[in-house]
Amino acid sequence: MTKNIPSYLLQVGDPDRERLEILAELYNPGSKEFLQTHMPTDATSILDLGCGHGQMSNWFAQELPRGSVVGIDISDEQLVICAENKAAENVCNAQFFNHDIVSDKPDFAPFDVAYCRFLLMHVKSWECFFQNTLAACKAGGSIFIEEPAFPFFCYPESASLHRANFLGNQLSTKLGLNFDCISPLWRYIQNIDVDICAVGFSQPALISSREKSLLWRSFYQIKDALLATKLATVCEVQQIMTDLHGISSDPQSLVGGLRVIQLHLKKR
Ligand SMILES: C[S@@+](CC[C@H](N)C(=O)[O-])C[C@H]1O[C@@H](n2cnc3c(N)ncnc32)[C@H](O)[C@@H]1O
């Protein structure tokens, strides 16, 4: 692990509540459409890996009122918010546990379906991830994966956004991660024990100021790591933050969120 940089780079719990809410508002429609189209009709048990604040876990639970959903995450702060959201939505068939999917398969396996979104981009060992995720699924079970590729796009063009995209990629490479997931993930799944059943892509347009705030909120999350790794100076980080705020408050600007690959894999 790089000194002073936590294994999960981003903030957790309350400080990341609004960013994950915006992320869910933007990406849930595309996720739900892909899942509703490809979810096996007889699935009754679902594992949501790296469930964050539990938005998708709670949705799965509502979609499958007679099924059971388990959300796992390595952060207790995230799990507190999962419990709050579960109570607010009156969900009774979802449970949340602290579990690191890279270190072991969950005890409560096997599941009909395993799902993750924006998780593999934060995981160094895809080998351990797939080993444990496949072990958590029944034979013939489904694995749904949604992971992004850089860059964020903006019209009119912004030198600061170009730089932020570049720095995000540099940082992930330096930390042994893949923020730019689509190509490496596609290559990786050719060599594991799964069949590829369906592939999709989604990319939301960010139009309101709240939606476009995803740019500065995302950059804010990595700024300390950029400084710790000396990839950027304090002055540069401040300038980029100011410019990204400017993009989000400009009513004329249009932002393209990160493009996401959607995969439906089946364990052989
Ligand atoms: C960017 S968030 C995505 C949350 C959620 N999947 C969503 O789409 O809203 C990634 C989550 O994965 C969790 N996480 C990171 N590494 C993990 C691991 N090895 N095992 C389980 N959860 C992990 C983090 O704590 C964080 O809550």
The ligand as a Tripos MOL2 file, in Angstrom:
@<TRIPOS>MOLECULE
LIG
   27    29     1     0     0
SMALL
NO_CHARGES

@<TRIPOS>ATOM
      1 C1        -17.6160    3.7790   -5.4670 C.3       1 LIG1
      2 S1        -18.4340    2.8680   -4.2190 S.3       1 LIG1
      3 C2        -19.7620    2.1510   -5.1530 C.3       1 LIG1
      4 C3        -20.9420    1.8270   -4.2890 C.3       1 LIG1
      5 C4        -22.1270    1.1440   -4.9990 C.3       1 LIG1
      6 N1        -21.7410   -0.1030   -5.6180 N.3       1 LIG1
      7 C5        -22.7800    2.0490   -6.0020 C.2       1 LIG1
      8 O1        -22.7230    1.7680   -7.2060 O.co2     1 LIG1
      9 O2        -23.3580    3.0650   -5.5720 O.co2     1 LIG1
     10 C6        -17.3760    1.4600   -3.9490 C.3       1 LIG1
     11 C7        -17.6950    0.7340   -2.6420 C.3       1 LIG1
     12 O3        -16.9380   -0.4830   -2.6000 O.3       1 LIG1
     13 C8        -16.4860   -0.6930   -1.2660 C.3       1 LIG1
     14 N2        -15.3140   -1.5830   -1.3380 N.ar      1 LIG1
     15 C9        -14.0670   -1.2670   -1.7640 C.ar      1 LIG1
     16 N3        -13.2680   -2.3630   -1.7240 N.ar      1 LIG1
     17 C10       -14.0300   -3.3930   -1.2790 C.ar      1 LIG1
     18 C11       -13.7780   -4.7700   -1.0250 C.ar      1 LIG1
     19 N4        -12.5690   -5.2870   -1.2240 N.pl3     1 LIG1
     20 N5        -14.7930   -5.5520   -0.5660 N.ar      1 LIG1
     21 C12       -16.0250   -5.0180   -0.3560 C.ar      1 LIG1
     22 N6        -16.3240   -3.7120   -0.5790 N.ar      1 LIG1
     23 C13       -15.3410   -2.9030   -1.0260 C.ar      1 LIG1
     24 C14       -16.2050    0.7200   -0.7480 C.3       1 LIG1
     25 O4        -16.1930    0.7920    0.6570 O.3       1 LIG1
     26 C15       -17.3430    1.5210   -1.3840 C.3       1 LIG1
     27 O5        -18.4600    1.5860   -0.5450 O.3       1 LIG1
@<TRIPOS>BOND
     1     1     2 1
     2     2     3 1
     3     2    10 1
     4     3     4 1
     5     4     5 1
     6     5     6 1
     7     5     7 1
     8     7     8 2
     9     7     9 1
    10    10    11 1
    11    11    12 1
    12    11    26 1
    13    12    13 1
    14    13    14 1
    15    13    24 1
    16    14    15 ar
    17    14    23 ar
    18    15    16 ar
    19    16    17 ar
    20    17    18 ar
    21    17    23 ar
    22    18    19 1
    23    18    20 ar
    24    20    21 ar
    25    21    22 ar
    26    22    23 ar
    27    24    25 1
    28    24    26 1
    29    26    27 1
@<TRIPOS>SUBSTRUCTURE
     1 LIG1         1 GROUP 0 **** ****
